[in-house]
Amino acid sequence: MWLKNITLLNFKNYSDANISFSKTVNAFVGNNGAGKTNLLDAIHYLCLCKGYFNPIDSQQIKTAEDLFLIQGDFDRKEKNEKITCGVKRNQKKQFKRNKKEYDKLASHIGLFPLVMISPYDTNLIMEGSEERRKFMDNVISQTDGSYLDELIFYNRHLQNRNALLKQMSITRSYDPSLLEIYNDQLVASGNKIYAKRQQFMTEFIPLFDQYYRFLTEDKEEVNLQYQSQLADVSFEQLLLQSIEKDKVLERTTTGIHKDELVFTIRTTPLKKFGSQGQQKSFLIALKLAQYAYLQRYKGFKPLLLLDDIFDKLDEFRMQKLMEMVSHDDFGQIFITDTGRERVMAVFQKIQVPITLFEVVNGSIQHA
């Protein structure tokens, strides 16, 4: 799979842009604030129906305009696929494949798999467990449409149960029959999600280990572990055990919405004891494992987007990364960087051709 071209209208700082890409490496160079990352975000929209950095669609519309439009032509399994995303202020987002609008956006997820590596990814290490669950859910959802549906069901059941707990607190009344119904719904969805997360992590962890060892030449011992309350006690039992606590706090305190990915280096938390270089290597290995996992299940190569990572890596790690992603295992790649000469030097060294674009204040031209 590869993206042949993209058209932007009033998207972020772009008034009007139309670009054709190569099948291999495409690099956007220019000063900070010129709009390089915005191009990657537009590609992310086409593949996953939303931006990578900001979930609010209306905030992506160019200042003083009423709408934005992104359109791209993909070669997917040797067929042309036209994807269109349009957002008007105060209106529902329109998303079309070959001019036919989707009934639900979830139907699009996974058709055009994508992996993005960005400085923003430090949130996976530094922020709370929700960020790490989102990462896990994003990967699984791109390979399993029923998983995304189950997540939606689970969150709906969780909201219902939490609303009942709050109502019980206000009215000082206890409705065990209704609570039992919500418990059964939550358990049914939660058990399916837990099983799929378990299966995913069994396959994902060896991929992660492989890439981390390559990036660091096996010099560091790190560990990625999936933790869930359901590992030791059934979900039904957990809900029964926690009911008094739930009533006091007016929310559901146990379940798969509390699952965690634990990152450690030499058995200590990566967040506290990992150097910047070690944390960056960990994050890149996570994303490359995501790429390998998606390729395994989709049967073709996802898009790989590398945002401003040359600035964030030392020369050794940058060289190892470029050696890896320029291998035949990877397909179309999009890169942003402030230094034209640096990008050219990196790819000349590993003898990989690139297509270079210069970005200046929302305009793009071949460099």
C-alpha positions as CSV (number, residue, x, y, z in Angstrom):
1,M,0.0,0.0,0.0
2,W,1.2,3.5,-0.7
3,L,-0.2,7.1,-0.9
4,K,0.1,8.5,-4.4
5,N,-1.0,12.0,-3.8
6,I,-2.8,14.3,-1.3
7,T,-4.8,17.5,-1.7
8,L,-5.4,19.9,1.1
9,L,-7.9,22.8,1.3
10,N,-7.9,25.1,4.4
11,F,-6.2,22.5,6.6
12,K,-4.3,24.1,9.4
13,N,-1.9,26.5,7.8
14,Y,-2.5,25.3,4.2
15,S,-4.9,27.2,2.0
16,D,-4.5,25.0,-1.0
17,A,-1.9,22.3,-1.7
18,N,-1.5,19.3,-4.0
19,I,1.4,16.9,-3.8
20,S,2.4,13.7,-5.5
21,F,4.6,11.2,-3.6
22,S,7.1,8.5,-4.4
23,K,6.6,4.9,-3.3
24,T,9.7,4.9,-1.0
25,V,11.0,7.8,1.1
26,N,9.4,11.3,1.1
27,A,11.1,14.0,3.2
28,F,9.6,17.4,4.1
29,V,12.2,19.9,5.1
30,G,11.8,23.5,6.3
31,N,11.9,25.7,9.4
32,N,9.9,25.0,12.5
33,G,6.3,26.2,12.1
34,A,6.3,26.0,8.3
35,G,3.8,23.2,8.3
36,K,5.8,20.0,7.9
37,T,4.1,18.1,10.7
38,N,0.7,19.3,9.5
39,L,1.3,17.3,6.3
40,L,1.8,14.1,8.4
41,D,-1.3,14.9,10.4
42,A,-3.3,15.2,7.1
43,I,-2.0,11.7,6.1
44,H,-3.0,10.4,9.5
45,Y,-6.5,11.8,9.0
46,L,-6.9,9.9,5.7
47,C,-5.9,6.6,7.3
48,L,-7.4,6.8,10.8
49,C,-10.2,9.5,10.5
50,K,-8.6,11.9,13.0
51,G,-5.6,14.0,13.7
52,Y,-2.7,12.6,15.7
53,F,-2.2,15.6,17.9
54,N,-5.6,17.1,18.5
55,P,-8.9,15.2,18.6
56,I,-11.1,18.3,17.9
57,D,-11.8,18.5,14.2
58,S,-13.0,22.1,14.0
59,Q,-9.6,23.3,15.4
60,Q,-7.9,21.9,12.3
61,I,-9.7,24.4,10.0
62,K,-7.6,27.3,8.8
63,T,-8.2,30.5,10.7
64,A,-11.1,32.5,9.2
65,E,-12.3,29.7,7.0
66,D,-15.5,27.6,7.4
67,L,-14.2,24.1,6.4
68,F,-11.3,21.9,5.6
69,L,-10.9,19.2,3.0
70,I,-8.3,16.4,2.7
71,Q,-8.3,14.0,-0.2
72,G,-5.8,11.3,-1.2
73,D,-5.3,8.6,-3.7
74,F,-4.0,5.3,-2.4
75,D,-2.7,2.2,-4.2
76,R,-4.0,-0.6,-2.0
77,K,-3.7,-4.2,-3.1
78,E,-3.1,-2.8,-6.7
79,K,-6.4,-0.9,-6.7
80,N,-6.9,2.8,-6.6
81,E,-8.7,4.0,-3.5
82,K,-9.8,7.7,-3.2
83,I,-10.3,8.8,0.4
84,T,-11.9,12.1,1.3
85,C,-12.3,13.8,4.7
86,G,-14.3,17.0,5.1
87,V,-15.1,19.1,8.1
88,K,-17.4,22.1,8.3
89,R,-17.8,24.2,11.4
90,N,-20.7,23.0,13.6
91,Q,-21.4,20.0,11.3
92,K,-20.7,16.3,11.3
93,K,-17.4,15.2,9.8
94,Q,-17.8,13.6,6.3
95,F,-15.6,10.7,5.5
96,K,-15.8,8.9,2.1
97,R,-14.1,6.0,0.4
98,N,-14.4,6.1,-3.4
99,K,-17.1,8.8,-3.1
100,K,-19.3,6.7,-0.8
101,E,-19.8,8.0,2.7
102,Y,-19.3,5.7,5.6
103,D,-22.2,4.9,7.9
104,K,-19.8,4.7,10.8
105,L,-16.1,5.8,10.9
106,A,-15.0,2.6,12.7
107,S,-15.5,0.8,9.3
108,H,-12.6,2.7,7.9
109,I,-10.1,1.9,10.7
110,G,-7.6,-0.7,9.7
111,L,-8.1,-0.5,5.9
112,F,-5.1,1.9,5.5
113,P,-2.8,1.0,8.4
114,L,-0.4,3.7,9.6
115,V,2.3,4.1,12.2
116,M,3.5,7.5,13.4
117,I,6.7,8.2,15.4
118,S,6.7,11.7,17.0
119,P,8.3,13.7,19.9
120,Y,4.7,13.7,21.2
121,D,5.1,10.0,21.9
122,T,6.9,10.7,25.2
123,N,3.4,10.9,26.6
124,L,3.4,7.1,26.5
125,I,6.1,7.1,29.1
126,M,5.4,10.2,31.1
127,E,1.6,10.3,31.3
128,G,-0.9,8.0,32.9
129,S,-2.0,4.5,32.0
130,E,-4.8,5.8,29.7
131,E,-2.1,6.8,27.1
132,R,-0.6,3.3,27.1
133,R,-4.1,1.7,26.8
134,K,-4.8,3.9,23.8
135,F,-1.6,2.7,22.2
136,M,-2.5,-0.9,22.7
137,D,-6.1,-0.3,21.5
138,N,-5.0,1.6,18.5
139,V,-2.8,-1.3,17.3
140,I,-5.4,-4.0,17.9
141,S,-8.2,-1.9,16.4
142,Q,-6.3,-1.6,13.1
143,T,-6.3,-5.4,12.8
144,D,-9.6,-6.4,14.4
145,G,-12.8,-4.4,13.6
146,S,-14.8,-6.3,16.2
147,Y,-12.3,-5.2,18.9
148,L,-13.1,-1.5,18.3
149,D,-16.9,-2.3,18.5
150,E,-16.3,-4.1,21.8
151,L,-14.4,-1.1,23.2
152,I,-17.3,1.1,22.3
153,F,-19.8,-1.3,24.0
154,Y,-17.6,-1.5,27.1
155,N,-17.3,2.3,27.5
156,R,-21.1,2.6,27.0
157,H,-21.7,0.0,29.7
158,L,-19.1,1.6,32.0
159,Q,-20.9,5.0,31.6
160,N,-24.2,3.4,32.5
161,R,-22.9,1.7,35.6
162,N,-21.1,4.8,36.8
163,A,-24.3,6.8,36.2
164,L,-26.3,4.3,38.3
165,L,-23.7,4.5,41.1
166,K,-24.0,8.3,41.2
167,Q,-27.8,8.1,41.1
168,M,-27.8,5.6,44.0
169,S,-25.6,8.0,46.0
170,I,-28.0,10.9,45.4
171,T,-31.2,9.0,46.1
172,R,-29.7,6.8,48.8
173,S,-31.3,3.8,47.3
174,Y,-29.8,0.5,46.1
175,D,-31.1,-1.3,43.0
176,P,-29.3,-4.7,42.9
177,S,-31.3,-6.0,39.9
178,L,-30.3,-3.1,37.7
179,L,-26.7,-3.2,38.9
180,E,-26.6,-6.9,38.1
181,I,-27.7,-6.2,34.5
182,Y,-25.0,-3.5,34.1
183,N,-22.4,-5.9,35.7
184,D,-23.3,-8.6,33.2
185,Q,-23.0,-6.3,30.3
186,L,-19.6,-4.9,31.5
187,V,-18.3,-8.4,32.1
188,A,-19.3,-9.7,28.7
189,S,-17.5,-7.0,26.9
190,G,-14.6,-6.7,29.3
191,N,-13.7,-10.4,29.1
192,K,-13.6,-10.3,25.3
193,I,-11.3,-7.2,25.4
194,Y,-9.0,-8.8,28.0
195,A,-8.6,-12.0,25.9
196,K,-7.7,-10.0,22.8
197,R,-5.2,-7.8,24.7
198,Q,-3.6,-10.9,26.2
199,Q,-3.3,-12.5,22.7
200,F,-1.9,-9.3,21.3
201,M,0.7,-8.8,23.9
202,T,1.9,-12.4,23.6
203,E,2.8,-11.7,19.9
204,F,3.8,-8.0,20.4
205,I,6.4,-8.3,23.2
206,P,8.8,-10.5,21.1
207,L,8.6,-8.0,18.3
208,F,9.4,-5.2,20.6
209,D,12.3,-7.1,22.1
210,Q,13.7,-7.7,18.7
211,Y,13.7,-4.1,17.6
212,Y,15.0,-2.7,20.9
213,R,17.9,-5.1,20.8
214,F,18.7,-4.0,17.3
215,L,18.6,-0.3,18.1
216,T,20.8,-0.6,21.1
217,E,23.0,-3.5,19.9
218,D,21.8,-5.6,22.9
219,K,23.5,-3.3,25.4
220,E,20.5,-2.6,27.7
221,E,17.9,-4.8,29.5
222,V,14.4,-3.5,29.2
223,N,11.0,-5.1,29.8
224,L,7.5,-4.5,28.5
225,Q,4.7,-6.1,30.6
226,Y,0.9,-6.1,30.4
227,Q,-0.9,-5.9,33.8
228,S,-4.6,-6.4,34.4
229,Q,-6.7,-7.0,37.4
230,L,-8.4,-9.8,35.5
231,A,-5.2,-11.8,35.5
232,D,-5.8,-13.1,39.1
233,V,-9.5,-12.7,39.7
234,S,-12.6,-13.1,37.4
235,F,-14.2,-9.8,36.4
236,E,-17.5,-10.9,38.0
237,Q,-15.7,-11.4,41.3
238,L,-13.8,-8.1,41.0
239,L,-17.1,-6.2,40.7
240,L,-18.6,-8.0,43.7
241,Q,-15.5,-7.3,45.8
242,S,-15.4,-3.6,44.9
243,I,-19.1,-2.7,45.2
244,E,-18.8,-0.9,48.5
245,K,-15.8,1.1,47.3
246,D,-17.6,1.8,44.0
247,K,-20.6,3.2,45.9
248,V,-18.5,5.5,48.0
249,L,-16.5,6.8,45.0
250,E,-19.5,6.7,42.7
251,R,-17.6,5.1,39.9
252,T,-16.4,1.6,38.8
253,T,-12.9,1.1,40.3
254,T,-12.1,-2.3,38.7
255,G,-12.0,-3.6,35.2
256,I,-10.1,-3.6,32.0
257,H,-10.3,0.2,31.9
258,K,-7.6,0.0,34.7
259,D,-5.2,-2.2,32.6
260,E,-1.6,-1.0,32.4
261,L,1.5,-1.4,30.2
262,V,4.6,-1.4,32.5
263,F,7.9,-0.1,31.0
264,T,11.0,-1.0,33.0
265,I,14.8,-0.8,32.5
266,R,17.0,-3.1,34.6
267,T,13.8,-3.9,36.6
268,T,13.3,-0.1,37.5
269,P,10.7,2.2,36.1
270,L,11.8,3.6,32.7
271,K,10.0,6.9,33.5
272,K,12.3,7.6,36.5
273,F,15.5,5.7,35.7
274,G,15.8,5.7,31.8
275,S,17.9,8.3,30.1
276,Q,16.5,10.3,27.3
277,G,18.3,8.1,24.8
278,Q,16.9,5.0,26.4
279,Q,13.4,6.3,26.5
280,K,13.6,7.3,22.8
281,S,14.9,3.9,21.9
282,F,12.1,2.3,23.9
283,L,9.4,4.4,22.1
284,I,10.9,3.7,18.6
285,A,11.0,0.0,19.3
286,L,7.3,0.1,20.4
287,K,6.3,1.8,17.2
288,L,8.4,-0.5,14.9
289,A,6.9,-3.5,16.7
290,Q,3.5,-1.9,15.9
291,Y,4.5,-1.7,12.3
292,A,5.6,-5.3,12.2
293,Y,2.4,-6.5,13.9
294,L,0.2,-4.5,11.5
295,Q,2.1,-5.9,8.5
296,R,1.8,-9.4,9.8
297,Y,-2.0,-9.2,10.1
298,K,-2.8,-6.9,7.1
299,G,-0.6,-8.7,4.6
300,F,0.9,-5.5,3.3
301,K,3.1,-2.7,4.5
302,P,1.6,0.2,6.5
303,L,2.7,3.8,6.0
304,L,5.4,4.9,8.3
305,L,5.5,8.6,9.5
306,L,8.6,9.9,11.2
307,D,8.1,13.4,12.7
308,D,11.2,15.4,13.6
309,I,13.1,12.5,15.0
310,F,16.5,13.3,13.7
311,D,16.7,16.2,16.1
312,K,15.8,13.9,19.0
313,L,18.2,11.0,18.4
314,D,22.0,10.8,18.7
315,E,23.9,9.8,15.6
316,F,24.3,6.2,16.5
317,R,20.5,5.6,17.1
318,M,19.6,7.6,14.1
319,Q,21.9,5.5,11.9
320,K,20.5,2.3,13.3
321,L,16.9,3.5,12.8
322,M,17.5,4.5,9.2
323,E,19.3,1.2,8.4
324,M,16.2,-0.6,9.7
325,V,13.4,1.4,8.1
326,S,15.2,1.5,4.7
327,H,15.2,-2.3,4.6
328,D,12.7,-4.2,2.4
329,D,10.5,-4.9,5.4
330,F,9.3,-1.3,5.3
331,G,7.3,0.4,2.6
332,Q,6.4,4.1,2.0
333,I,8.0,6.5,4.5
334,F,7.3,10.1,5.3
335,I,9.9,12.2,7.2
336,T,10.0,15.7,8.5
337,D,13.2,17.6,9.5
338,T,14.5,21.1,9.7
339,G,17.8,20.3,8.0
340,R,17.9,19.6,4.3
341,E,21.6,18.7,4.3
342,R,21.2,16.4,7.2
343,V,18.4,14.4,5.6
344,M,20.3,14.1,2.3
345,A,23.5,13.1,4.1
346,V,21.7,10.4,6.1
347,F,20.2,8.7,3.1
348,Q,23.3,9.1,0.9
349,K,25.2,7.3,3.6
350,I,22.9,4.3,3.5
351,Q,22.5,4.6,-0.3
352,V,18.7,5.0,-0.3
353,P,17.0,7.5,-2.8
354,I,14.6,10.0,-1.4
355,T,12.1,12.5,-2.7
356,L,12.6,15.9,-1.1
357,F,10.0,18.6,-0.5
358,E,10.6,22.1,0.8
359,V,7.9,23.5,3.1
360,V,7.7,27.3,3.5
361,N,4.8,28.9,5.4
362,G,2.1,26.5,4.1
363,S,3.4,26.1,0.6
364,I,5.2,23.0,-0.7
365,Q,7.6,22.5,-3.6
366,H,10.0,19.8,-4.8
367,A,13.5,20.7,-3.4
